[in-house]
Amino acid sequence: MAKYRNCLPQMSGGLFLKDGGLETTLAFKEGFALPEFAAFDLVNDDAGREAIIRQRRSFATVARNHSVGAILEAPTWRASRDWANKLGYTDETLTDVVRRSVKIIVAVREEFENPNTPIVIGGAIGPRADAYSPNKLMTARQSEKYHLTQIRTFVETEVDMVTAFTISYVDEALGIVRAAQSAQMPVAISFTLGTDGTLPAGPSLLDAIEQVDAASGGGPEYYMINCVHPIYFSEILTSGDPRLRRIRGLMPNASSKSHDELNEATELDEGNPTELASHLREIRKEMPWVNILAGCCGTDSHFAEIICETCGSDC
């Protein structure tokens, strides 16, 4: 049974560390081929499974050492039907690997959680198409139908909530929220942005939040931003707009490269972790309710450590 599904501790304040860029760590630092950038497929392989566990344990260690909460995601960002079919999965084998993906993260929680470090188990959901350049846009109804299968699988596990990462347009986000609502599963939406601060296939960030909230009755527990460097969204977050209150989490890229540049990259751009953490500190001065922090592409637990050192008393 899920431990926190009915009462998410990150909603009460206090810093929570998210795990960082799993896929970039596996591909660029651990040397895994990672077809379709699908980390869940490595759960079938002893070495791959151990690499995932090692990465999640490293974040849990930082959280426990600093007495802060953690949100550990199952490695399921690409574990939806279209991506899995490319890897030869059937509906049945996909369901099985998703369940096993959750179990290995639950084991990390059992090892590291204590009263000062609550650990939320997340079910990561990714976009149906390419996150940076979506070429197959769905209606909200199509999105709901597509993502419901994965969410229903999570309901049968110890996942506390689902988070949809690198979502690039409103209708897909709305469909995910409605699917989660129908399954009675808490959900967060994490949008990615282009260098102009807008969604790659949609409106501005704040307009997207407003539209999803209006059409879902304020369905998401909160919103996040991920997979983009803060230089492209910091100005938006200092505008004082009341819709900013709906943003609780930030997972920026370490690299300041554009999405197109990152898609073509053959080497990992780790950026400047200290500078990146300083950006987060400045944002939190303007938005103290933002309490879920991590990096995305190009970051690992070393960056989580720098977050704690940079944010001072909040850590």
C-alpha positions in Angstrom: 0.0 0.0 0.0 1.2 3.5 -0.8 2.5 5.3 2.3 1.8 8.9 1.5 -0.8 8.9 -1.3 -3.4 10.5 0.9 -1.1 13.0 2.6 1.9 14.2 0.6 4.5 15.5 3.1 6.1 17.9 0.6 2.8 19.9 0.7 3.5 20.9 4.2 6.8 22.8 3.4 10.3 21.9 4.2 12.9 21.2 1.6 12.6 18.0 -0.5 15.3 16.8 -2.8 14.3 15.2 -6.1 16.6 12.7 -7.8 18.4 14.2 -10.7 19.1 13.3 -14.3 18.9 9.5 -14.3 19.0 9.0 -18.1 21.9 11.3 -18.7 23.8 9.7 -15.8 23.2 6.2 -17.2 24.1 7.1 -20.7 27.0 9.5 -20.3 28.5 8.6 -16.9 27.7 4.9 -16.6 28.1 4.0 -20.3 24.8 2.3 -21.0 23.5 2.4 -24.5 20.0 3.3 -23.4 17.9 2.8 -26.6 15.1 5.3 -26.8 16.5 6.9 -23.6 14.4 4.3 -21.7 15.9 3.7 -18.3 13.1 1.3 -17.3 14.5 -1.3 -19.7 17.6 -1.6 -17.5 15.6 -3.1 -14.7 15.8 -6.4 -16.6 19.6 -6.3 -16.5 21.6 -6.9 -13.3 24.2 -4.2 -14.0 21.5 -1.7 -15.2 19.3 -2.4 -12.2 22.2 -1.9 -9.8 23.2 1.4 -11.6 19.6 2.7 -11.1 19.6 1.7 -7.4 23.0 3.2 -6.9 21.9 6.5 -8.4 18.7 6.7 -6.2 20.7 5.7 -3.1 23.1 8.5 -3.7 20.3 11.1 -3.5 18.7 9.4 -0.5 22.0 9.6 1.2 22.3 13.3 0.7 18.7 13.8 1.9 19.3 11.8 5.0 22.6 13.5 5.8 20.9 16.9 5.7 17.7 15.8 7.3 15.5 16.9 4.4 12.8 15.0 2.6 13.2 13.2 -0.8 11.1 12.3 -3.7 12.5 9.3 -5.5 11.0 8.4 -8.9 10.6 5.0 -10.4 12.7 4.9 -13.7 9.6 5.0 -15.8 9.7 8.2 -17.7 9.6 6.3 -21.0 7.5 3.4 -19.7 4.4 4.1 -21.8 3.1 2.0 -24.7 4.5 3.8 -27.7 8.1 3.9 -26.4 7.9 0.4 -24.9 6.6 -1.1 -28.2 9.8 0.2 -29.9 11.7 -1.9 -27.5 9.6 -5.0 -28.0 7.4 -4.9 -25.0 3.8 -6.1 -24.9 1.2 -4.6 -22.6 1.8 -7.5 -20.2 5.6 -7.3 -20.1 5.4 -3.5 -19.8 3.1 -3.7 -16.8 5.5 -6.2 -15.2 8.6 -4.1 -15.7 6.8 -1.0 -14.3 5.9 -2.9 -11.2 9.5 -4.1 -10.7 10.7 -0.6 -11.4 8.7 0.7 -8.5 9.8 -2.2 -6.1 13.5 -1.3 -6.4 12.8 2.3 -5.5 10.6 1.3 -2.5 13.6 -0.8 -1.3 15.7 2.3 -1.3 13.0 4.1 0.8 13.0 1.3 3.3 16.7 1.6 3.7 17.0 5.4 4.1 13.7 6.8 5.4 13.6 8.1 9.0 11.4 10.7 10.8 13.6 13.6 9.6 13.7 12.3 6.0 10.3 11.3 4.6 10.7 9.7 1.2 7.9 9.9 -1.3 7.8 7.3 -4.1 7.0 8.9 -7.5 5.8 7.3 -10.7 7.5 9.2 -13.5 5.5 9.8 -16.6 7.0 11.2 -19.8 5.4 12.7 -23.0 4.2 10.5 -25.7 6.3 12.2 -28.3 9.7 13.8 -28.2 9.8 16.1 -25.2 11.7 18.9 -27.0 10.0 18.8 -30.4 6.6 17.1 -30.1 5.6 16.0 -33.6 2.3 14.2 -32.7 0.0 16.4 -30.7 -2.9 14.8 -29.0 -6.2 16.2 -27.8 -6.8 16.1 -24.1 -9.1 13.1 -24.5 -6.4 11.2 -26.5 -3.8 12.0 -23.9 -6.1 10.8 -21.1 -6.7 7.5 -22.8 -3.0 7.0 -23.6 -1.6 7.8 -20.2 -4.3 6.1 -18.2 -2.8 2.6 -18.7 0.5 3.6 -17.0 -1.2 5.5 -14.2 -3.5 2.5 -13.5 -0.4 0.3 -13.2 1.0 2.7 -10.6 -2.2 2.6 -8.6 -1.5 -1.1 -8.0 1.9 -0.4 -6.6 3.4 1.6 -3.7 3.7 4.8 -5.8 2.5 7.8 -3.7 1.9 10.1 -6.7 2.7 10.5 -10.4 4.6 13.3 -11.9 4.6 14.0 -15.6 8.0 15.5 -16.7 9.1 17.5 -19.7 5.5 18.1 -20.8 5.5 20.6 -23.7 1.8 21.4 -24.4 -1.4 22.0 -22.5 -3.6 19.2 -23.9 -1.2 16.4 -23.0 -0.8 17.9 -19.5 -4.6 18.1 -19.1 -5.1 14.5 -20.3 -2.6 13.3 -17.8 -4.3 15.2 -15.0 -7.7 13.8 -15.9 -6.4 10.3 -16.1 -4.9 10.7 -12.7 -8.1 12.1 -11.3 -10.1 9.2 -12.7 -7.6 6.8 -11.0 -7.7 8.8 -7.8 -3.9 9.3 -7.9 -2.2 12.6 -6.9 -0.5 14.2 -9.8 2.0 17.0 -10.5 2.8 18.5 -13.9 6.4 19.5 -14.8 6.6 21.6 -17.9 9.7 22.1 -20.0 10.3 25.5 -21.7 12.1 26.8 -24.7 14.8 29.5 -24.6 12.0 32.1 -25.0 10.3 30.9 -21.8 7.3 29.4 -23.5 6.3 25.8 -23.9 7.7 24.2 -27.0 4.3 23.6 -28.4 2.1 25.8 -26.4 1.5 29.1 -24.6 3.5 30.8 -21.9 4.2 28.9 -18.7 1.7 30.8 -16.6 -1.0 30.6 -19.3 -0.5 26.8 -19.5 -0.9 26.5 -15.7 -4.0 28.6 -15.8 -5.5 26.6 -18.6 -4.8 23.2 -17.0 -6.2 24.4 -13.7 -9.3 25.8 -15.2 -10.1 22.7 -17.2 -9.4 20.2 -14.4 -10.7 22.0 -11.3 -7.2 22.7 -10.1 -6.3 19.1 -10.5 -2.5 19.0 -10.1 -1.1 19.1 -6.6 1.4 21.5 -8.0 3.5 22.3 -11.0 7.2 22.1 -11.7 9.7 23.2 -14.4 12.3 20.8 -15.6 14.8 20.2 -18.4 15.8 23.9 -19.1 18.4 26.2 -17.6 17.2 28.9 -15.2 18.5 31.7 -17.4 15.4 31.0 -19.7 12.8 31.2 -16.9 14.1 33.2 -14.0 12.6 36.4 -15.3 9.1 34.8 -15.4 9.4 33.7 -11.8 10.1 37.2 -10.5 7.1 38.8 -12.2 4.9 38.6 -9.0 2.1 37.0 -11.0 -0.3 35.1 -8.6 -0.3 32.1 -10.8 3.3 31.5 -9.6 1.9 30.2 -6.4 1.1 26.9 -8.2 4.8 26.2 -8.9 6.4 24.2 -6.1 9.3 22.4 -7.8 12.3 23.2 -10.0 14.6 20.8 -11.8 16.7 22.8 -14.2 19.3 21.5 -16.6 22.9 22.1 -15.7 23.6 23.0 -19.3 22.5 26.3 -20.7 22.3 24.8 -24.2 19.0 24.9 -26.1 16.9 21.8 -26.6 18.1 21.5 -30.2 21.7 21.6 -29.0 21.1 19.0 -26.3 19.4 16.7 -28.8 22.5 16.7 -30.9 25.0 16.4 -28.0 27.4 13.5 -28.0 29.0 14.5 -24.7 27.5 15.5 -21.4 27.5 19.2 -20.6 27.7 19.4 -16.8 27.5 23.2 -16.7 28.4 24.9 -13.5 26.6 23.3 -10.5 27.5 26.0 -8.0 26.1 28.7 -10.3 23.0 26.6 -10.9 22.3 26.2 -7.2 22.8 30.0 -6.8 20.0 30.5 -9.3 17.8 28.3 -7.3 18.6 30.2 -4.1 17.7 33.5 -5.7 14.4 32.1 -7.0 13.5 30.9 -3.6 14.1 34.3 -2.2 11.2 35.5 -4.5 9.2 32.3 -4.1 9.8 30.8 -0.7 7.0 28.2 -1.2 9.2 26.4 -3.8 10.5 23.5 -1.8 11.2 20.7 -4.3 14.6 21.1 -5.8 16.9 19.1 -8.0 18.7 19.2 -11.3 17.7 17.5 -14.5 20.0 16.7 -17.5 23.7 16.6 -16.5 23.2 16.6 -12.7 23.8 13.9 -10.1 23.8 13.7 -6.3 26.9 16.0 -6.2 24.5 18.8 -7.3 22.0 17.8 -4.6 24.8 18.3 -2.0 25.5 21.7 -3.5 21.8 22.6 -3.2 22.0 21.9 0.5 25.2 23.9 1.0 23.9 26.8 -1.0 20.4 27.1 0.4 21.7 27.5 4.0 19.2 27.2 6.8 16.5 25.8 4.5 18.7 22.7 4.3 
